[in-house]
Amino acid sequence: MKTINPKNIEIPKLHRYLLGAVGPRPIAFASTIDKDGVANLAPFSFFNAFSANPPILVFSPARSGRTNTTKDTYNNVKILPEVVINVVNFELVHQMSLASSPYPSSVDEFVKSGLTPVASECVQPFRIKESPVQFECKVNEVIELGDQGGAGNLIICEVLRIHIDEAILDEQQMIDQQKIDLVSRMGGNWYCRADENSMFEIPKPITTCGIGYDELPEDIKNSDVLTANNLGQLAGIESIPNETDVNEYKLIELSELFLSLEEDATQLEIEIHKRAKLLLEKNDLEEAWLTLLSFNN
């Protein structure tokens, strides 16, 4: 394990470690206006949502690690404390990247990137028509984290309006996570696309309470097949299936397996655990439990 003291390495190297480890990061494609009325677009991956009541988004245009200069976005919101944060999907990722080029502050990135400015309802900066979700925000506070190169500037934004492309909504009029097709930043030049090939679901234990790792049977906990992550998944079940259900499942679904290995208990247990592991990969938690418990029933 490599151990690093942030105070003992160069800032650019520390920056690469942070970006390489903390990801994927959502992208705030920020639209602001300067003192002369020139529109500015810039993407920032130090960004997230931090509150729903009030609705708060925070992003950070950091000081340049090379020149210690501040971003146009930071300079603009210090004069006009308003911003539109546009989310970035795969359809506009290359235009977003183009807008991040170091153009002079007098250059309008809407023009350079080929994106379409749309008038906002509550703030002066424009929205990006091509973005599937646009947040009109007032800037409540700017917190400077330092005055040296690499220091962040937290721009705390309160959302005043949300504009959502109806094409990305599901039947309940909520955002469909597969339709929105978001992209995010990784380290270096790498991005990540949140599509059906990269996403998976895990039920949130908000109203439920799993039995916990400590309640797992010892033979399952000591499995040579199941990983610690598999065990954590198993421990999320609210209650272990009863003996009647286990016996019924064993008779219907596992009878051939038990018959084929009735003379080799060791191999049978391995095959049972392999089957359970495959079921867990499909999020069939209850069936995985029925499979595992069948070995000792």
Secondary structure as GFF3:
##gff-version 3
##sequence-region A 1 297
A	DSSP	three_ten_helix	6	8	.	.	.	ID=ss1
A	DSSP	alpha_helix	11	21	.	.	.	ID=ss2
A	DSSP	beta_strand	28	33	.	.	.	ID=ss3
A	DSSP	beta_strand	39	44	.	.	.	ID=ss4
A	DSSP	beta_strand	47	52	.	.	.	ID=ss5
A	DSSP	beta_strand	55	59	.	.	.	ID=ss6
A	DSSP	alpha_helix	72	79	.	.	.	ID=ss7
A	DSSP	beta_strand	82	86	.	.	.	ID=ss8
A	DSSP	three_ten_helix	90	92	.	.	.	ID=ss9
A	DSSP	alpha_helix	93	99	.	.	.	ID=ss10
A	DSSP	alpha_helix	109	113	.	.	.	ID=ss11
A	DSSP	beta_strand	117	118	.	.	.	ID=ss12
A	DSSP	beta_strand	127	128	.	.	.	ID=ss13
A	DSSP	beta_strand	133	144	.	.	.	ID=ss14
A	DSSP	beta_strand	153	164	.	.	.	ID=ss15
A	DSSP	three_ten_helix	166	168	.	.	.	ID=ss16
A	DSSP	beta_strand	183	185	.	.	.	ID=ss17
A	DSSP	beta_strand	191	193	.	.	.	ID=ss18
A	DSSP	three_ten_helix	213	215	.	.	.	ID=ss19
A	DSSP	alpha_helix	218	221	.	.	.	ID=ss20
A	DSSP	alpha_helix	228	234	.	.	.	ID=ss21
A	DSSP	alpha_helix	243	253	.	.	.	ID=ss22
A	DSSP	alpha_helix	255	260	.	.	.	ID=ss23
A	DSSP	alpha_helix	265	281	.	.	.	ID=ss24
A	DSSP	alpha_helix	285	293	.	.	.	ID=ss25
A	DSSP	three_ten_helix	294	296	.	.	.	ID=ss26
###
